[in-house]
Amino acid sequence: MESYLIKDTTKEERKQIVEEALGNISANCDGCMAGLAEMYEEYIEGRKEIREINMEYNARYLRGDMEKKERRSCVM
């Protein structure tokens, strides 16, 4: 398995990793994909690892913070 860590990838590779993982992020047909793409922008820019982003997102479910304005779940 190849490494997805920031130290082992370029910005272009990280962008491709996110695009492949999320599918067609440019379509935004249901309004949710744009939020997901934004969520991983810090990884693409090299500021946070994927694991950190996922842990922060999941922690809001455990704390019950999903009613806050910054939530990134679907409105449907």
Phi, psi and omega in degrees: 000133179279158183276139176252009181293149180303318183295341183255006184225158173266168178302318180297320178294319179296320178298318179295321178300314181294315180299317180292323181290323183267347183089213183280088183284348180276345182288316178050036187294329181252006177084351183269327186297325180299318179296320178293318179298319179296324182300326183264008179299324180295328175291312180303319181282352177085022181263330181218144176284157178304317181302317180297315181297314180296320179295319178296318180296313181293329180297330179294328176293319181292324180275342183082029183272011187289352178273354180288158183300326186280007181300154184235030179267166179295145177273354180273000000 
